[in-house]
Amino acid sequence: MWSELQGRVSNRLARHFRAAPHRLPARAPMVSFTFDDAPDSAAGEGAELLEQHDGRGTFYLSGSLIDQPSDHWHGLSNDAIVRLHRTGHEIACHTFSHQCAVDLDAAAMAREIERNRNYFRSIDSSIVLENFAYPYGLASVWRKPQLTRAYRSARGILPGVNSDVIDLQFLRASPLIDCEIDLAGIDRYFDEAVESGGWLIFYGHDVANAPSPFGCSPQLMRHALKAARKRNMPIVTVAEALRRIGV
């Protein structure tokens, strides 16, 4: 109980104490589609939909989940990771064992980072993990400075558009998840991004006709992709978005 309370407090503090503030330059808005935890359908249907709209996605992966079954999906394979990487999608980092940042001290986090880097390097030596996402969306105020030294950014699951001064180690991301957002909600996020000139990030997991409670249907994703095209918003990976804002 005490450990759980500490984790909640650390996550809440992480939202407010900026480890890597960065002011976005005045420019046209953009959108990134990100997928967590390695469902095979994200690498299949999800990546295909992005490619049909001249976009690429960012896949935050844990080495321990690759090619493994879960309650909701089967993990993508090493071959799928190589295909994603070689077709321009970004391979990015969770912790290797998918442990929460709030449960890891500095030494344990360093081991998780190194294990994940080694795993994906063994699949394809050209894969470099530049960006991180907090497993379960739970950030740690204590691990943020450590992650700043290891990655260009870290993404959470606090909804909203990244605009004005952002924290590179706590990027906002909104759900592309059928049970959490509808078509009108997606349009509102896009309109906010256009108005603010900001960076909209979506996160999800599987992409399936009958998605898990953490995933989206192809119909929902198509709507989001068409919303981007309608507003002339480029669909870019997290790494490319960071390059565009000068990070």
C-alpha positions in Angstrom: 0.0 0.0 0.0 2.8 2.4 0.9 4.7 1.5 -2.3 1.6 2.1 -4.4 1.0 5.5 -2.7 4.7 6.5 -3.3 4.3 5.6 -7.0 1.2 7.7 -7.4 2.9 10.7 -5.7 6.0 10.3 -7.9 3.9 10.1 -11.0 1.9 13.2 -10.1 5.1 15.2 -9.2 6.6 14.1 -12.5 3.8 15.9 -14.4 4.8 19.2 -12.8 8.6 19.2 -12.4 10.0 19.7 -15.9 13.2 17.8 -16.5 13.7 19.0 -20.1 11.7 22.1 -20.9 11.7 23.1 -24.6 9.8 25.9 -26.3 8.2 24.8 -29.6 9.0 27.0 -32.5 6.2 28.7 -34.4 5.3 26.3 -37.2 2.5 24.2 -38.6 1.0 21.5 -36.4 1.9 17.8 -36.7 0.7 14.5 -35.4 2.4 11.3 -34.3 0.8 7.8 -33.9 2.4 5.6 -31.3 1.8 2.0 -30.2 2.8 0.4 -27.0 3.7 -3.2 -25.9 4.1 -4.8 -29.3 0.8 -6.3 -30.5 1.2 -8.0 -33.8 -1.9 -6.2 -35.2 -0.2 -2.8 -34.6 2.7 -3.9 -36.7 0.3 -5.3 -39.3 -2.9 -3.4 -39.7 -1.7 -0.3 -37.9 1.5 0.1 -39.9 -0.3 -0.6 -43.1 -2.9 2.1 -42.5 -0.2 4.6 -41.7 1.7 3.8 -44.8 -1.4 4.2 -46.9 -1.5 7.8 -45.7 2.2 8.4 -46.2 2.8 8.3 -42.5 5.0 6.3 -40.2 4.5 5.4 -36.5 6.6 5.0 -33.3 6.5 1.6 -31.6 7.5 1.6 -27.9 8.6 -2.0 -27.3 9.7 -4.2 -24.5 12.1 -6.9 -25.4 10.5 -9.4 -23.0 7.2 -9.1 -24.8 8.3 -9.8 -28.3 6.6 -12.8 -29.8 4.8 -13.5 -26.5 1.1 -14.1 -25.9 -0.9 -11.9 -23.6 -4.5 -11.8 -22.5 -5.4 -9.5 -25.4 -3.0 -10.2 -28.3 0.1 -11.9 -29.4 3.4 -10.0 -29.5 4.9 -9.0 -32.8 7.9 -11.0 -34.1 11.5 -10.1 -34.6 10.8 -10.2 -38.4 8.0 -7.7 -38.0 10.3 -5.4 -36.1 12.9 -5.5 -38.8 10.2 -4.8 -41.4 8.9 -1.8 -39.4 12.4 -0.4 -39.0 13.4 -0.9 -42.7 10.2 0.8 -43.9 10.8 3.9 -41.9 8.8 3.3 -38.7 10.5 4.1 -35.4 11.4 1.5 -32.9 11.5 3.1 -29.5 11.8 2.0 -25.9 9.7 0.8 -22.9 11.6 -0.9 -20.1 12.8 -4.4 -21.1 10.6 -6.2 -18.6 7.8 -3.7 -18.9 8.2 -2.7 -15.3 6.9 0.7 -14.2 9.5 3.5 -13.8 8.1 4.2 -10.3 9.2 0.7 -9.2 12.8 1.1 -10.4 15.8 2.7 -8.7 18.6 4.2 -10.8 20.6 0.9 -11.1 17.5 -1.1 -12.0 16.5 1.4 -14.6 20.0 1.4 -16.1 19.8 -2.4 -16.4 16.4 -2.2 -18.1 17.6 0.3 -20.6 20.8 -1.6 -21.4 18.9 -4.9 -21.8 16.4 -3.4 -24.2 19.1 -1.7 -26.3 21.0 -4.9 -26.5 18.0 -6.9 -27.5 17.0 -4.7 -30.4 20.5 -4.2 -31.5 20.8 -8.0 -31.8 17.8 -8.1 -34.1 19.2 -5.3 -36.4 22.4 -3.5 -35.5 21.1 -0.3 -37.1 18.2 0.0 -34.6 18.9 2.8 -32.1 16.4 3.4 -29.4 16.2 7.2 -29.2 12.9 7.7 -27.3 11.1 6.2 -24.3 7.5 5.8 -23.1 6.6 5.1 -19.5 5.1 1.6 -19.1 1.5 1.9 -18.0 1.9 5.7 -18.4 3.4 6.0 -14.9 6.3 8.4 -14.8 8.7 8.8 -11.9 10.0 12.2 -10.8 13.2 10.4 -9.7 13.8 8.7 -13.0 13.1 11.7 -15.2 16.7 13.2 -14.9 18.2 9.7 -15.6 16.0 9.3 -18.7 17.0 12.8 -19.9 20.6 11.5 -20.2 19.5 8.3 -22.0 16.8 9.4 -24.4 15.7 12.4 -26.4 12.2 12.2 -25.0 9.8 10.3 -22.8 6.1 10.0 -23.4 3.3 9.6 -20.9 -0.5 9.2 -21.3 -1.6 12.5 -20.0 -4.1 13.7 -22.7 -3.6 17.0 -24.6 -1.7 18.7 -27.3 2.0 19.5 -26.8 2.3 23.3 -27.3 4.2 26.3 -26.2 6.8 25.1 -23.6 6.8 21.3 -23.3 8.6 18.8 -21.1 10.5 16.5 -23.4 10.6 13.9 -20.6 6.8 14.0 -20.2 5.2 14.4 -23.6 1.5 14.4 -23.6 -0.4 11.7 -25.5 -4.1 11.2 -26.1 -5.8 7.8 -26.4 -6.6 6.3 -29.8 -8.7 3.7 -28.0 -12.3 2.9 -28.9 -13.5 2.7 -25.4 -12.0 6.1 -24.5 -12.6 8.4 -27.4 -15.1 8.9 -30.3 -14.8 10.5 -33.7 -15.8 13.9 -32.3 -13.2 13.7 -29.6 -10.5 13.0 -32.2 -11.6 16.0 -34.2 -11.4 18.2 -31.1 -7.8 17.2 -30.6 -6.9 18.0 -34.2 -8.7 21.3 -34.0 -6.8 22.2 -30.8 -3.5 21.3 -32.5 -4.3 23.5 -35.5 -5.3 26.4 -33.3 -2.2 26.1 -31.1 0.3 25.1 -33.8 1.2 22.2 -31.5 2.2 18.6 -31.7 -0.5 16.0 -31.2 0.5 12.5 -30.2 -1.9 9.5 -30.1 -1.1 6.3 -28.2 -2.8 2.9 -28.5 -2.0 -0.8 -28.6 -3.7 -3.3 -30.9 -5.6 -2.4 -34.1 -8.4 -4.9 -34.7 -12.0 -5.1 -35.7 -12.8 -6.2 -32.2 -10.0 -4.3 -30.3 -9.0 -5.0 -26.8 -9.9 -2.4 -24.1 -6.6 -0.8 -24.9 -6.8 -0.8 -28.7 -8.6 0.8 -31.6 -10.6 -0.4 -34.6 -9.3 0.3 -38.1 -12.4 2.6 -38.5 -11.3 4.8 -35.6 -7.7 4.9 -36.9 -8.8 5.7 -40.5 -10.9 8.6 -39.1 -7.8 10.0 -37.3 -5.7 9.6 -40.4 -8.3 11.3 -42.6 -8.6 14.1 -40.0 -4.8 14.8 -40.4 -5.0 14.8 -44.2 -8.0 17.2 -44.1 -6.0 19.6 -42.0 -2.8 19.1 -44.0 -1.0 17.9 -40.9 2.1 15.8 -41.5 2.1 12.3 -39.9 5.6 11.9 -38.4 7.4 9.6 -36.0 8.4 11.0 -32.6 12.0 11.1 -33.7 11.1 13.1 -36.8 8.9 15.4 -34.8 11.8 16.1 -32.5 14.1 16.9 -35.4 11.5 19.3 -36.7 11.3 21.2 -33.4 15.1 21.4 -33.2 15.8 18.7 -30.6 
